[in-house]
Structure formats: structure tokens, C-alpha cells
Amino acid sequence: MELRCHRVICEDIGLRERLVGRTRRVVSNGQLTFFAMLDLTVIVPVKNEEKNLPLCLRELKGFARTVVVVDSSSTDRTPEIAREFGAQYVNFVWDGQFPKKRNWTLRNHPITTEWVLFLDADEYLTDDVRAELEARLPQATEQGFWMGFHNYFQGKLMRHGVAFRKLALFRTGAGEYERIEEDHWSRIDMEVHEHPIIEGKIGEISARIVHQDYKGLEAFIAKHNAYSSWEAHRYWKITQASEEEWLRLTPRQKKKYRNLAKWWWSPAYFVVNYFLKLGFLDGRKGFVFSVFKGIYFYEIRQKILEVGAARDREPRA
């Protein structure tokens, strides 16, 4: 039987058996109700995420047909947690070249569902997100969807500031993450700032995913230190890009890489986030968050200058 509806009141024992593994079961008032799992694979790239992963996987249980945790040789309980929640567990060892973790998974792990969603371990689906996906995906004409976030900082919801979204949901086989030539200079084994290149119509999911990292400020600072180093090297790669490569960038990427090295970009970001986007309405933590974002872009500029000076010292061929 091909299950097309999202809720089936099931009295037939044989039908119940055929639905196992494709549905979640709920008993209410003595009546067995089957809710069809969405034709969706959720891929969760991780490394040492024992603090965040349980909540992420708990909110996926019984919702997506397949959940895949793609690890990078974690040394904490991440592998055990993935298996405890019934997720498929895959370990990825990066060789410093293309593909990185997300594209490697798309190319090497068998995905049998129509849709694929990339979700970080500190990102959690809400009832609103699940309901909208269940309503829209079965009849969607789009090839992919932008998804927005409710961002938390130090336990507080940031209701204001620059909005964050990413193209995290798309049809299986519709595309993959952009390829950046970064052999031997990147230390990050996963696509972080790369965008999926999807051919066709792109829509947007209005309900927002919750983004809340429970690993604390030390992890937040370490992550942005790694990201700023990556951005500095990426900036210099962009300066050598062909016109064709430049045209493939999104308008937002073009704006960023035109201005990252300019002295005013960091304070301008603070002003935009804190004042123009009303970050001050989030109180003290809204101010702290805006300061950290400004510092992040300041670090990128200083590393751009440092990498540029090192390049100037290299002997010319």
C-alpha cells in the first residue's frame, strides 16, 4: 500500500504491520492512529555534540523517514546518543580536499527519500515547523526551501537583529553545496558558509527552526575564531576568482566580499544589528551579541591583512 495521507485510523492488523517503519503510532481513547512519517531524510553533521544532539534528535523522532548523524570522530558520547535515538550513524574522515562533509554525504550515503534537510545539532524543529513541512512538502512544486531561525544567545531569544536563514531543505538530487577550492588551507571539514546550488524554483518555510547552542560561550568564541580564519582565506581566493565564479555568488555574498577588508565593515555591522535592526530591544544580551558579531568581522579583517602580508613575503615564481 502506498501511504498518501498523513493520518490513518487503522483497524486491520496486516495493514498495521506494513506501516511499521513508515509511521509513528499514537493511541488515543483506545483507538490506534498512524501518522505517516514525512518522505524526508534529515542529515545532522556533528562533532562532540553530546550536549546539543539529544534535543535535536528527540524533536525528529517519528517525524522524518530517515535521520542520519554524520560524525567527525567525536570523542564524547555523540555516537552512542545517535544510536540510542535510532539514527543511522556514519563517521566521516576528511582528507583536506573536496568533498567536505555535507557534499560527501550527498554523494556517498544512499538517500531514498524525496527530500533532504540539513540540520545542525544545535538546531531544533518546532511543532510549527513540522506542521508546515507536513502540509507543504507532499504537494510542493519547489526544488528547495529557505529556512529561518529563532536565534538564542546565552539562553535568551534574540527577537531582533539581522535575520539569519539558509537553504537547508531541497529535493534529493536537485543539487549540492557550492565547491570552493580550498585544498590544504581550510581547517573546517564541513561546509559552513557555502550555499547549496539548486536548479529550479526556491520557496521559503515561514515557521522558524530554533537555534540554541548549549555548549556555552567558550564554544561560541572558538567556533567564530575558526570561521574568521576561513573567511580570511576565502577572501583572498575570491580576489583570484574568474568572472564566472564571481557571478555564481549570491548578492549577499558579493556584498560581503566587497567589504570584508574595509575598516568600517565591523562597526557598521554593529550599528545595523544593534540600532537599525533594533537589537537594543533584546536588552543587555542583545548588546553583548551585537558586540561579539562586530568583533567577529573585526577579526576577519585583521586576518585578511595578516594573510595578505604573508602572501607578499612569498617568493615570486
TIPAMAR-182483 format. One record per residue (C-alpha): z negated, y negated, x negated; residue in three letters; residue number from 1. Coordinates in steps of 0.25 Angstrom, whole numbers, plus 2048, in hexadecimal, padded with zeros to 3 digits. Layout:
<atoms>
<atom z="Z" y="Y" x="X" lumdren="ALA" lumkol="NUM"/>
...
</atoms>
This chain:
<atoms>
<atom z="800" y="800" x="800" lumdren="MET" lumkol="1"/>
<atom z="803" y="7F2" x="7FB" lumdren="GLU" lumkol="2"/>
<atom z="7F8" y="7E9" x="7FE" lumdren="LEU" lumkol="3"/>
<atom z="7FD" y="7DB" x="802" lumdren="ARG" lumkol="4"/>
<atom z="7F1" y="7D6" x="809" lumdren="CYS" lumkol="5"/>
<atom z="7E4" y="7D0" x="803" lumdren="HIS" lumkol="6"/>
<atom z="7DB" y="7D7" x="80D" lumdren="ARG" lumkol="7"/>
<atom z="7DC" y="7E5" x="813" lumdren="VAL" lumkol="8"/>
<atom z="7D2" y="7EB" x="81C" lumdren="ILE" lumkol="9"/>
<atom z="7D3" y="7FA" x="818" lumdren="CYS" lumkol="10"/>
<atom z="7CF" y="806" x="821" lumdren="GLU" lumkol="11"/>
<atom z="7D8" y="810" x="81A" lumdren="ASP" lumkol="12"/>
<atom z="7D1" y="818" x="80F" lumdren="ILE" lumkol="13"/>
<atom z="7DF" y="81B" x="808" lumdren="GLY" lumkol="14"/>
<atom z="7E3" y="80C" x="808" lumdren="LEU" lumkol="15"/>
<atom z="7D5" y="808" x="802" lumdren="ARG" lumkol="16"/>
<atom z="7D8" y="812" x="7F6" lumdren="GLU" lumkol="17"/>
<atom z="7E5" y="80C" x="7F4" lumdren="ARG" lumkol="18"/>
<atom z="7E0" y="7FE" x="7F4" lumdren="LEU" lumkol="19"/>
<atom z="7D5" y="801" x="7E9" lumdren="VAL" lumkol="20"/>
<atom z="7D8" y="7F8" x="7DD" lumdren="GLY" lumkol="21"/>
<atom z="7E1" y="7EE" x="7E4" lumdren="ARG" lumkol="22"/>
<atom z="7D6" y="7E9" x="7ED" lumdren="THR" lumkol="23"/>
<atom z="7C7" y="7E5" x="7EE" lumdren="ARG" lumkol="24"/>
<atom z="7BF" y="7EB" x="7F9" lumdren="ARG" lumkol="25"/>
<atom z="7B5" y="7E3" x="801" lumdren="VAL" lumkol="26"/>
<atom z="7AC" y="7EA" x="80C" lumdren="VAL" lumkol="27"/>
<atom z="7A8" y="7E0" x="818" lumdren="SER" lumkol="28"/>
<atom z="7A2" y="7E5" x="825" lumdren="ASN" lumkol="29"/>
<atom z="7A5" y="7F3" x="822" lumdren="GLY" lumkol="30"/>
<atom z="7B4" y="7F0" x="820" lumdren="GLN" lumkol="31"/>
<atom z="7BB" y="7F3" x="813" lumdren="LEU" lumkol="32"/>
<atom z="7C4" y="7E7" x="80F" lumdren="THR" lumkol="33"/>
<atom z="7CE" y="7E7" x="804" lumdren="PHE" lumkol="34"/>
<atom z="7D2" y="7DA" x="7FD" lumdren="PHE" lumkol="35"/>
<atom z="7DF" y="7DC" x="7F5" lumdren="ALA" lumkol="36"/>
<atom z="7DE" y="7D9" x="7E6" lumdren="MET" lumkol="37"/>
<atom z="7E8" y="7CE" x="7E2" lumdren="LEU" lumkol="38"/>
<atom z="7F4" y="7D2" x="7DB" lumdren="ASP" lumkol="39"/>
<atom z="7EF" y="7CB" x="7CF" lumdren="LEU" lumkol="40"/>
<atom z="7EB" y="7CE" x="7C0" lumdren="THR" lumkol="41"/>
<atom z="7E0" y="7C5" x="7BA" lumdren="VAL" lumkol="42"/>
<atom z="7E0" y="7C5" x="7AB" lumdren="ILE" lumkol="43"/>
<atom z="7D3" y="7C0" x="7A5" lumdren="VAL" lumkol="44"/>
<atom z="7D5" y="7BD" x="796" lumdren="PRO" lumkol="45"/>
<atom z="7C7" y="7BD" x="78F" lumdren="VAL" lumkol="46"/>
<atom z="7BF" y="7BE" x="782" lumdren="LYS" lumkol="47"/>
<atom z="7B0" y="7BF" x="782" lumdren="ASN" lumkol="48"/>
<atom z="7AF" y="7BB" x="791" lumdren="GLU" lumkol="49"/>
<atom z="7A3" y="7C3" x="796" lumdren="GLU" lumkol="50"/>
<atom z="79C" y="7B6" x="79C" lumdren="LYS" lumkol="51"/>
<atom z="7A9" y="7B2" x="7A4" lumdren="ASN" lumkol="52"/>
<atom z="7B0" y="7BF" x="7A7" lumdren="LEU" lumkol="53"/>
<atom z="7A7" y="7C5" x="7B1" lumdren="PRO" lumkol="54"/>
<atom z="7A8" y="7BA" x="7BB" lumdren="LEU" lumkol="55"/>
<atom z="7B7" y="7B9" x="7B9" lumdren="CYS" lumkol="56"/>
<atom z="7B9" y="7C8" x="7BC" lumdren="LEU" lumkol="57"/>
<atom z="7B0" y="7C8" x="7C7" lumdren="ARG" lumkol="58"/>
<atom z="7B8" y="7BE" x="7CF" lumdren="GLU" lumkol="59"/>
<atom z="7C4" y="7C6" x="7CC" lumdren="LEU" lumkol="60"/>
<atom z="7BF" y="7D3" x="7D1" lumdren="LYS" lumkol="61"/>
<atom z="7C6" y="7D9" x="7DD" lumdren="GLY" lumkol="62"/>
<atom z="7D0" y="7CD" x="7DD" lumdren="PHE" lumkol="63"/>
<atom z="7DB" y="7D0" x="7D3" lumdren="ALA" lumkol="64"/>
<atom z="7E2" y="7DD" x="7D2" lumdren="ARG" lumkol="65"/>
<atom z="7E0" y="7DD" x="7C3" lumdren="THR" lumkol="66"/>
<atom z="7D7" y="7D6" x="7B9" lumdren="VAL" lumkol="67"/>
<atom z="7DA" y="7D7" x="7AA" lumdren="VAL" lumkol="68"/>
<atom z="7D0" y="7D2" x="7A0" lumdren="VAL" lumkol="69"/>
<atom z="7D7" y="7CF" x="792" lumdren="VAL" lumkol="70"/>
<atom z="7CD" y="7CE" x="787" lumdren="ASP" lumkol="71"/>
<atom z="7CE" y="7CA" x="779" lumdren="SER" lumkol="72"/>
<atom z="7C4" y="7D4" x="773" lumdren="SER" lumkol="73"/>
<atom z="7B7" y="7CE" x="779" lumdren="SER" lumkol="74"/>
<atom z="7AA" y="7D1" x="772" lumdren="THR" lumkol="75"/>
<atom z="7A1" y="7CF" x="77F" lumdren="ASP" lumkol="76"/>
<atom z="7A1" y="7D7" x="78C" lumdren="ARG" lumkol="77"/>
<atom z="7AF" y="7D2" x="791" lumdren="THR" lumkol="78"/>
<atom z="7B6" y="7E0" x="790" lumdren="PRO" lumkol="79"/>
<atom z="7AA" y="7E6" x="798" lumdren="GLU" lumkol="80"/>
<atom z="7AA" y="7DB" x="7A2" lumdren="ILE" lumkol="81"/>
<atom z="7B9" y="7DD" x="7A5" lumdren="ALA" lumkol="82"/>
<atom z="7B8" y="7EC" x="7A7" lumdren="ARG" lumkol="83"/>
<atom z="7AB" y="7EA" x="7B0" lumdren="GLU" lumkol="84"/>
<atom z="7B3" y="7E1" x="7B9" lumdren="PHE" lumkol="85"/>
<atom z="7BF" y="7EB" x="7B9" lumdren="GLY" lumkol="86"/>
<atom z="7C9" y="7E2" x="7B2" lumdren="ALA" lumkol="87"/>
<atom z="7D3" y="7E8" x="7A9" lumdren="GLN" lumkol="88"/>
<atom z="7CF" y="7E5" x="79A" lumdren="TYR" lumkol="89"/>
<atom z="7D9" y="7E2" x="78F" lumdren="VAL" lumkol="90"/>
<atom z="7D6" y="7DE" x="781" lumdren="ASN" lumkol="91"/>
<atom z="7E0" y="7D4" x="77A" lumdren="PHE" lumkol="92"/>
<atom z="7E0" y="7D2" x="76B" lumdren="VAL" lumkol="93"/>
<atom z="7E9" y="7C6" x="767" lumdren="TRP" lumkol="94"/>
<atom z="7F1" y="7C7" x="75B" lumdren="ASP" lumkol="95"/>
<atom z="7F3" y="7B8" x="759" lumdren="GLY" lumkol="96"/>
<atom z="801" y="7B7" x="75F" lumdren="GLN" lumkol="97"/>
<atom z="807" y="7B7" x="76D" lumdren="PHE" lumkol="98"/>
<atom z="804" y="7BC" x="777" lumdren="PRO" lumkol="99"/>
<atom z="7F6" y="7B8" x="779" lumdren="LYS" lumkol="100"/>
<atom z="7EC" y="7BE" x="783" lumdren="LYS" lumkol="101"/>
<atom z="7F2" y="7B9" x="791" lumdren="ARG" lumkol="102"/>
<atom z="801" y="7BC" x="78D" lumdren="ASN" lumkol="103"/>
<atom z="7FD" y="7C9" x="786" lumdren="TRP" lumkol="104"/>
<atom z="7F6" y="7CE" x="793" lumdren="THR" lumkol="105"/>
<atom z="802" y="7CA" x="79C" lumdren="LEU" lumkol="106"/>
<atom z="80B" y="7D1" x="792" lumdren="ARG" lumkol="107"/>
<atom z="803" y="7DD" x="78F" lumdren="ASN" lumkol="108"/>
<atom z="7FA" y="7E0" x="79B" lumdren="HIS" lumkol="109"/>
<atom z="800" y="7E7" x="7A7" lumdren="PRO" lumkol="110"/>
<atom z="7FF" y="7DD" x="7B3" lumdren="ILE" lumkol="111"/>
<atom z="802" y="7E4" x="7C0" lumdren="THR" lumkol="112"/>
<atom z="7FF" y="7D8" x="7CA" lumdren="THR" lumkol="113"/>
<atom z="808" y="7CD" x="7CF" lumdren="GLU" lumkol="114"/>
<atom z="7FF" y="7C2" x="7CA" lumdren="TRP" lumkol="115"/>
<atom z="7F7" y="7C0" x="7BD" lumdren="VAL" lumkol="116"/>
<atom z="7EB" y="7B6" x="7BB" lumdren="LEU" lumkol="117"/>
<atom z="7E5" y="7B2" x="7AE" lumdren="PHE" lumkol="118"/>
<atom z="7D6" y="7AF" x="7AF" lumdren="LEU" lumkol="119"/>
<atom z="7CD" y="7AB" x="7A4" lumdren="ASP" lumkol="120"/>
<atom z="7BF" y="7B2" x="7A4" lumdren="ALA" lumkol="121"/>
<atom z="7B8" y="7A4" x="7A8" lumdren="ASP" lumkol="122"/>
<atom z="7C1" y="7A3" x="7B4" lumdren="GLU" lumkol="123"/>
<atom z="7BD" y="7A8" x="7C2" lumdren="TYR" lumkol="124"/>
<atom z="7C4" y="7A9" x="7CF" lumdren="LEU" lumkol="125"/>
<atom z="7BE" y="7A4" x="7DB" lumdren="THR" lumkol="126"/>
<atom z="7BF" y="7A8" x="7EA" lumdren="ASP" lumkol="127"/>
<atom z="7C9" y="79D" x="7EC" lumdren="ASP" lumkol="128"/>
<atom z="7D2" y="7A1" x="7E0" lumdren="VAL" lumkol="129"/>
<atom z="7D2" y="7AF" x="7E5" lumdren="ARG" lumkol="130"/>
<atom z="7D5" y="7AB" x="7F3" lumdren="ALA" lumkol="131"/>
<atom z="7E1" y="7A2" x="7EF" lumdren="GLU" lumkol="132"/>
<atom z="7E7" y="7AD" x="7E6" lumdren="LEU" lumkol="133"/>
<atom z="7E6" y="7B7" x="7F1" lumdren="GLU" lumkol="134"/>
<atom z="7ED" y="7AE" x="7FA" lumdren="ALA" lumkol="135"/>
<atom z="7F8" y="7A9" x="7F1" lumdren="ARG" lumkol="136"/>
<atom z="7FC" y="7B4" x="7E7" lumdren="LEU" lumkol="137"/>
<atom z="801" y="7BE" x="7F1" lumdren="PRO" lumkol="138"/>
<atom z="80C" y="7B4" x="7F6" lumdren="GLN" lumkol="139"/>
<atom z="80D" y="7AB" x="7EA" lumdren="ALA" lumkol="140"/>
<atom z="81B" y="7A7" x="7E6" lumdren="THR" lumkol="141"/>
<atom z="816" y="7A0" x="7D9" lumdren="GLU" lumkol="142"/>
<atom z="817" y="7A7" x="7CC" lumdren="GLN" lumkol="143"/>
<atom z="809" y="7A1" x="7C7" lumdren="GLY" lumkol="144"/>
<atom z="7FE" y="798" x="7CB" lumdren="PHE" lumkol="145"/>
<atom z="7F6" y="78D" x="7C4" lumdren="TRP" lumkol="146"/>
<atom z="7E7" y="78F" x="7C6" lumdren="MET" lumkol="147"/>
<atom z="7DC" y="784" x="7C5" lumdren="GLY" lumkol="148"/>
<atom z="7CD" y="785" x="7C1" lumdren="PHE" lumkol="149"/>
<atom z="7BF" y="781" x="7C5" lumdren="HIS" lumkol="150"/>
<atom z="7BA" y="77E" x="7B7" lumdren="ASN" lumkol="151"/>
<atom z="7AC" y="77F" x="7B3" lumdren="TYR" lumkol="152"/>
<atom z="7A5" y="779" x="7A7" lumdren="PHE" lumkol="153"/>
<atom z="797" y="77D" x="7A3" lumdren="GLN" lumkol="154"/>
<atom z="795" y="783" x="7B1" lumdren="GLY" lumkol="155"/>
<atom z="79A" y="777" x="7B8" lumdren="LYS" lumkol="156"/>
<atom z="7A6" y="776" x="7C1" lumdren="LEU" lumkol="157"/>
<atom z="7AF" y="76B" x="7BB" lumdren="MET" lumkol="158"/>
<atom z="7B5" y="765" x="7C8" lumdren="ARG" lumkol="159"/>
<atom z="7BD" y="75A" x="7C1" lumdren="HIS" lumkol="160"/>
<atom z="7C5" y="758" x="7B4" lumdren="GLY" lumkol="161"/>
<atom z="7D2" y="75D" x="7B0" lumdren="VAL" lumkol="162"/>
<atom z="7D7" y="769" x="7B9" lumdren="ALA" lumkol="163"/>
<atom z="7DA" y="776" x="7B2" lumdren="PHE" lumkol="164"/>
<atom z="7E4" y="780" x="7B7" lumdren="ARG" lumkol="165"/>
<atom z="7EC" y="78B" x="7B1" lumdren="LYS" lumkol="166"/>
<atom z="7F8" y="794" x="7B5" lumdren="LEU" lumkol="167"/>
<atom z="7EF" y="7A1" x="7B5" lumdren="ALA" lumkol="168"/>
<atom z="7F6" y="7A9" x="7C0" lumdren="LEU" lumkol="169"/>
<atom z="804" y="7AE" x="7C1" lumdren="PHE" lumkol="170"/>
<atom z="80D" y="7B9" x="7C5" lumdren="ARG" lumkol="171"/>
<atom z="80D" y="7C5" x="7BB" lumdren="THR" lumkol="172"/>
<atom z="819" y="7C4" x="7B2" lumdren="GLY" lumkol="173"/>
<atom z="81C" y="7B5" x="7B6" lumdren="ALA" lumkol="174"/>
<atom z="819" y="7B0" x="7A8" lumdren="GLY" lumkol="175"/>
<atom z="80F" y="7AF" x="79D" lumdren="GLU" lumkol="176"/>
<atom z="808" y="7A5" x="795" lumdren="TYR" lumkol="177"/>
<atom z="810" y="79C" x="78C" lumdren="GLU" lumkol="178"/>
<atom z="812" y="7A1" x="77E" lumdren="ARG" lumkol="179"/>
<atom z="80D" y="798" x="773" lumdren="ILE" lumkol="180"/>
<atom z="810" y="79B" x="765" lumdren="GLU" lumkol="181"/>
<atom z="802" y="79B" x="75F" lumdren="GLU" lumkol="182"/>
<atom z="802" y="7A7" x="755" lumdren="ASP" lumkol="183"/>
<atom z="7F7" y="7A6" x="74B" lumdren="HIS" lumkol="184"/>
<atom z="7F1" y="799" x="74F" lumdren="TRP" lumkol="185"/>
<atom z="7EB" y="79C" x="75C" lumdren="SER" lumkol="186"/>
<atom z="7DD" y="7A2" x="75D" lumdren="ARG" lumkol="187"/>
<atom z="7DD" y="7A4" x="76C" lumdren="ILE" lumkol="188"/>
<atom z="7E2" y="7B1" x="771" lumdren="ASP" lumkol="189"/>
<atom z="7E5" y="7AD" x="77F" lumdren="MET" lumkol="190"/>
<atom z="7EE" y="7A3" x="786" lumdren="GLU" lumkol="191"/>
<atom z="7E5" y="797" x="789" lumdren="VAL" lumkol="192"/>
<atom z="7ED" y="78B" x="78B" lumdren="HIS" lumkol="193"/>
<atom z="7FB" y="792" x="78D" lumdren="GLU" lumkol="194"/>
<atom z="801" y="792" x="79A" lumdren="HIS" lumkol="195"/>
<atom z="808" y="79D" x="7A2" lumdren="PRO" lumkol="196"/>
<atom z="817" y="79B" x="7A2" lumdren="ILE" lumkol="197"/>
<atom z="81B" y="79F" x="7B1" lumdren="ILE" lumkol="198"/>
<atom z="829" y="79E" x="7B7" lumdren="GLU" lumkol="199"/>
<atom z="829" y="79A" x="7C5" lumdren="GLY" lumkol="200"/>
<atom z="820" y="793" x="7CF" lumdren="LYS" lumkol="201"/>
<atom z="812" y="790" x="7CB" lumdren="ILE" lumkol="202"/>
<atom z="807" y="78D" x="7D6" lumdren="GLY" lumkol="203"/>
<atom z="7F9" y="789" x="7D6" lumdren="GLU" lumkol="204"/>
<atom z="7EC" y="790" x="7DB" lumdren="ILE" lumkol="205"/>
<atom z="7E3" y="785" x="7E1" lumdren="SER" lumkol="206"/>
<atom z="7D6" y="78D" x="7E0" lumdren="ALA" lumkol="207"/>
<atom z="7CF" y="78C" x="7D3" lumdren="ARG" lumkol="208"/>
<atom z="7CA" y="796" x="7C9" lumdren="ILE" lumkol="209"/>
<atom z="7BC" y="794" x="7C3" lumdren="VAL" lumkol="210"/>
<atom z="7BC" y="791" x="7B4" lumdren="HIS" lumkol="211"/>
<atom z="7AE" y="793" x="7AF" lumdren="GLN" lumkol="212"/>
<atom z="7AA" y="798" x="7A1" lumdren="ASP" lumkol="213"/>
<atom z="79C" y="79E" x="7A0" lumdren="TYR" lumkol="214"/>
<atom z="79D" y="79F" x="791" lumdren="LYS" lumkol="215"/>
<atom z="797" y="790" x="78E" lumdren="GLY" lumkol="216"/>
<atom z="79B" y="784" x="786" lumdren="LEU" lumkol="217"/>
<atom z="79C" y="78B" x="779" lumdren="GLU" lumkol="218"/>
<atom z="7A7" y="794" x="77E" lumdren="ALA" lumkol="219"/>
<atom z="7AE" y="788" x="785" lumdren="PHE" lumkol="220"/>
<atom z="7AE" y="780" x="778" lumdren="ILE" lumkol="221"/>
<atom z="7B2" y="78C" x="76F" lumdren="ALA" lumkol="222"/>
<atom z="7BE" y="78E" x="779" lumdren="LYS" lumkol="223"/>
<atom z="7C3" y="780" x="779" lumdren="HIS" lumkol="224"/>
<atom z="7C1" y="780" x="769" lumdren="ASN" lumkol="225"/>
<atom z="7CB" y="78B" x="769" lumdren="ALA" lumkol="226"/>
<atom z="7D4" y="785" x="773" lumdren="TYR" lumkol="227"/>
<atom z="7D5" y="778" x="76C" lumdren="SER" lumkol="228"/>
<atom z="7D9" y="77F" x="75F" lumdren="SER" lumkol="229"/>
<atom z="7E4" y="786" x="767" lumdren="TRP" lumkol="230"/>
<atom z="7E9" y="779" x="76D" lumdren="GLU" lumkol="231"/>
<atom z="7EA" y="772" x="760" lumdren="ALA" lumkol="232"/>
<atom z="7F3" y="77D" x="75A" lumdren="HIS" lumkol="233"/>
<atom z="7FB" y="77D" x="767" lumdren="ARG" lumkol="234"/>
<atom z="7FD" y="76E" x="766" lumdren="TYR" lumkol="235"/>
<atom z="804" y="770" x="758" lumdren="TRP" lumkol="236"/>
<atom z="80C" y="77B" x="75E" lumdren="LYS" lumkol="237"/>
<atom z="811" y="772" x="769" lumdren="ILE" lumkol="238"/>
<atom z="815" y="768" x="75F" lumdren="THR" lumkol="239"/>
<atom z="81F" y="772" x="75A" lumdren="GLN" lumkol="240"/>
<atom z="824" y="777" x="767" lumdren="ALA" lumkol="241"/>
<atom z="832" y="777" x="76B" lumdren="SER" lumkol="242"/>
<atom z="836" y="76F" x="777" lumdren="GLU" lumkol="243"/>
<atom z="838" y="77B" x="77F" lumdren="GLU" lumkol="244"/>
<atom z="829" y="77F" x="77C" lumdren="GLU" lumkol="245"/>
<atom z="824" y="771" x="780" lumdren="TRP" lumkol="246"/>
<atom z="82C" y="771" x="78D" lumdren="LEU" lumkol="247"/>
<atom z="825" y="77E" x="791" lumdren="ARG" lumkol="248"/>
<atom z="817" y="777" x="790" lumdren="LEU" lumkol="249"/>
<atom z="811" y="773" x="79D" lumdren="THR" lumkol="250"/>
<atom z="810" y="764" x="7A0" lumdren="PRO" lumkol="251"/>
<atom z="801" y="765" x="79D" lumdren="ARG" lumkol="252"/>
<atom z="803" y="76C" x="790" lumdren="GLN" lumkol="253"/>
<atom z="80D" y="761" x="78C" lumdren="LYS" lumkol="254"/>
<atom z="803" y="756" x="78F" lumdren="LYS" lumkol="255"/>
<atom z="7F8" y="75D" x="787" lumdren="LYS" lumkol="256"/>
<atom z="800" y="760" x="77B" lumdren="TYR" lumkol="257"/>
<atom z="806" y="752" x="77A" lumdren="ARG" lumkol="258"/>
<atom z="7F8" y="74C" x="77A" lumdren="ASN" lumkol="259"/>
<atom z="7EE" y="756" x="774" lumdren="LEU" lumkol="260"/>
<atom z="7EF" y="750" x="766" lumdren="ALA" lumkol="261"/>
<atom z="7ED" y="741" x="76B" lumdren="LYS" lumkol="262"/>
<atom z="7DF" y="73B" x="769" lumdren="TRP" lumkol="263"/>
<atom z="7DE" y="737" x="777" lumdren="TRP" lumkol="264"/>
<atom z="7E0" y="744" x="77E" lumdren="TRP" lumkol="265"/>
<atom z="7D2" y="749" x="77D" lumdren="SER" lumkol="266"/>
<atom z="7CB" y="73C" x="782" lumdren="PRO" lumkol="267"/>
<atom z="7D6" y="73B" x="78D" lumdren="ALA" lumkol="268"/>
<atom z="7D3" y="749" x="792" lumdren="TYR" lumkol="269"/>
<atom z="7C4" y="746" x="793" lumdren="PHE" lumkol="270"/>
<atom z="7C7" y="739" x="79B" lumdren="VAL" lumkol="271"/>
<atom z="7D1" y="741" x="7A4" lumdren="VAL" lumkol="272"/>
<atom z="7C7" y="74C" x="7A6" lumdren="ASN" lumkol="273"/>
<atom z="7BA" y="744" x="7A8" lumdren="TYR" lumkol="274"/>
<atom z="7BF" y="738" x="7AF" lumdren="PHE" lumkol="275"/>
<atom z="7CD" y="739" x="7B5" lumdren="LEU" lumkol="276"/>
<atom z="7CB" y="747" x="7BA" lumdren="LYS" lumkol="277"/>
<atom z="7BC" y="744" x="7BE" lumdren="LEU" lumkol="278"/>
<atom z="7B5" y="74D" x="7B4" lumdren="GLY" lumkol="279"/>
<atom z="7A9" y="744" x="7B4" lumdren="PHE" lumkol="280"/>
<atom z="7A6" y="749" x="7C3" lumdren="LEU" lumkol="281"/>
<atom z="7A2" y="756" x="7BC" lumdren="ASP" lumkol="282"/>
<atom z="796" y="74F" x="7B6" lumdren="GLY" lumkol="283"/>
<atom z="791" y="752" x="7A8" lumdren="ARG" lumkol="284"/>
<atom z="798" y="75F" x="7A6" lumdren="LYS" lumkol="285"/>
<atom z="7A5" y="758" x="7AB" lumdren="GLY" lumkol="286"/>
<atom z="7A3" y="74E" x="79F" lumdren="PHE" lumkol="287"/>
<atom z="7A0" y="759" x="795" lumdren="VAL" lumkol="288"/>
<atom z="7AC" y="761" x="79A" lumdren="PHE" lumkol="289"/>
<atom z="7B5" y="755" x="798" lumdren="SER" lumkol="290"/>
<atom z="7AF" y="753" x="78A" lumdren="VAL" lumkol="291"/>
<atom z="7B2" y="761" x="786" lumdren="PHE" lumkol="292"/>
<atom z="7C0" y="760" x="78B" lumdren="LYS" lumkol="293"/>
<atom z="7C2" y="753" x="783" lumdren="GLY" lumkol="294"/>
<atom z="7BC" y="75A" x="777" lumdren="ILE" lumkol="295"/>
<atom z="7C6" y="765" x="778" lumdren="TYR" lumkol="296"/>
<atom z="7D2" y="75C" x="778" lumdren="PHE" lumkol="297"/>
<atom z="7CC" y="755" x="76C" lumdren="TYR" lumkol="298"/>
<atom z="7CA" y="762" x="764" lumdren="GLU" lumkol="299"/>
<atom z="7D9" y="765" x="767" lumdren="ILE" lumkol="300"/>
<atom z="7DD" y="758" x="761" lumdren="ARG" lumkol="301"/>
<atom z="7D5" y="75A" x="755" lumdren="GLN" lumkol="302"/>
<atom z="7DA" y="768" x="753" lumdren="LYS" lumkol="303"/>
<atom z="7E8" y="763" x="755" lumdren="ILE" lumkol="304"/>
<atom z="7E6" y="759" x="74A" lumdren="LEU" lumkol="305"/>
<atom z="7E0" y="764" x="741" lumdren="GLU" lumkol="306"/>
<atom z="7EB" y="76E" x="743" lumdren="VAL" lumkol="307"/>
<atom z="7F5" y="763" x="740" lumdren="GLY" lumkol="308"/>
<atom z="7EF" y="75F" x="733" lumdren="ALA" lumkol="309"/>
<atom z="7EF" y="76E" x="72F" lumdren="ALA" lumkol="310"/>
<atom z="7FD" y="76F" x="732" lumdren="ARG" lumkol="311"/>
<atom z="801" y="762" x="72A" lumdren="ASP" lumkol="312"/>
<atom z="7FA" y="769" x="71E" lumdren="ARG" lumkol="313"/>
<atom z="802" y="776" x="71F" lumdren="GLU" lumkol="314"/>
<atom z="80D" y="777" x="714" lumdren="PRO" lumkol="315"/>
<atom z="81B" y="774" x="71A" lumdren="ARG" lumkol="316"/>
<atom z="826" y="77F" x="718" lumdren="ALA" lumkol="317"/>
</atoms>
